[in-house]
Amino acid sequence: MGKSNEIIRVFGRVQGVGFRYSAHQAATGLGLYGFVRNEPDGSVTIEAEGPKEQINMLIEWCRKGPARAEVHEIKHYPGQLMNYTSFRIR
């Protein structure tokens, strides 16, 4: 099974609640590569690369996020393979 790339946007109370750190832990635990970053509009963007099944597991994790987060909406769509070699917090 090949590698996929997915862009995930998470909306709600997702900044200042440890979302990026928790997403980093979730993604690396699933063997994914890419990054997570805060956006100026208060959302969080995750770009994840790896097996589609693991990416889907990360998307499911994002629906709840860490304990203090309040996720209101998630949007995700396929991205272009970037061949990341790690998962970073930006």
Secondary structure, DSSP 8 states (H G I E B T S, - for coil): --EEEEEEEEEEE-SSSSHHHHHHHHHHHTT-EEEEEE-TTS-EEEEEEEEHHHHHHHHHHHTT-STT-EEEEEEEEE------SSEEE-
